[in-house]
């Protein structure tokens, strides 16, 4: 059974859902594309999760998120992480593999 979290942000009732493996695969593929043309504020305002990620896991649109306070966005991010703990852990393990390799120093 899919995990769902209900929370109230401002006057809006929000549902956060657990993603399926197929949804996570699509999420990870979209992450690669997003890195090429991202929006810095939407991608980095909340540590570890972008607006696009939270939209995928909740019934809020990105435009609706932009009307929230940072503290409300943090509550949403926390609910997303709680409902999708396994997948957030996977992303944490994959992140170092995707980081650019340090340059090889040439001895002189």
Buried (B, 14 or more C-beta within 10 A) or exposed (E): EEEEBEBEBEEEEBBBBBBEEEBBEEBBEBBEEBEEEBEEEBBEBBEEBBBBBBBBBBEBEEEBBEEBEEEBBBBBBBBBBEBBEEBBEEBEEEEEEEEEEEEEEEEE
